[in-house]
């Protein structure tokens, strides 16, 4: 084993700027344990926080030394000190907050959660409204900043694996579904598969078509159709990819040993890379690869100490700060609309029992 530097890999995004004041909306686990911890480590200035209840926001503010606790998300958005609004709120409430932020002259950028909205049509509308307002709207597709996925992308881009042939992402783990999801008619594809489908787009571009099958998850008690799902994607460059999200993972009772994991594999004409995603084990993600052009066909395993959660969230916010300073945003809302279209195509495939082409949607 050797460090990532030895293999010319950059698993974590560099911090190029940290100068823009952030207002955090939300005080749940994703904001309190991931966003704000990543920002603390990166030295990003968080000047205010608000949530549905002031009490919860105040507790998180005390934990991170945030000076201002607003009574409501609206009050935070109207705070003239806030340059970036970081939203971690349910997707049915997120568009209203985005639209309010787009109207404020002091707001330069917005970081939204995925899914961006509850429908593709709403996501397209938000894209167009952000463009009309001249604001940068990014969506928190943080798996692109997982250290193993970033490193895999670098291997692909420099040809270490040759032409990609086959790819797979395989998840067997029980997520902590938020209670607000009980109100919606969509579950795994919109809230978990979206990570993997977006990562495949990041690695290989837009697929031509997707075919999705699914069934209900026995553990999830509220009504849903897409519990356990499996999708097959075909790309114009010939890549065949499979994404599986098994949120059941077998019985989980006292004394039952967990074997949760998320793994991935990419095969190319000149090599193979394989790895794991550190969530839900709380360990660093991994990557091993063997390349005929770089390693003489031997397996090597670069190492790093950082994790997907929380360290990847620093990269997500950094790219937005960099874009405000005049750089190119890595996570644009226009690109995320295409991920939303892929999720929508997966639901159509599930409903209609057929492969669905992406060109069936007008974007």
Helices and strands as residue ranges (DSSP letters): E 2-3, G 4-7, E 22-25, H 29-29, I 30-35, H 36-42, E 46-50, H 54-64, E 68-69, H 73-78, E 84-87, H 91-102, E 109-112, H 120-133, E 136-139, G 142-145, H 147-157, E 164-172, G 179-183, H 188-188, I 189-193, H 194-204, E 207-215, E 228-235, E 240-246, E 261-268, E 271-276, E 286-291, E 299-300, E 302-303, H 312-324, H 333-352, E 356-357, G 358-360
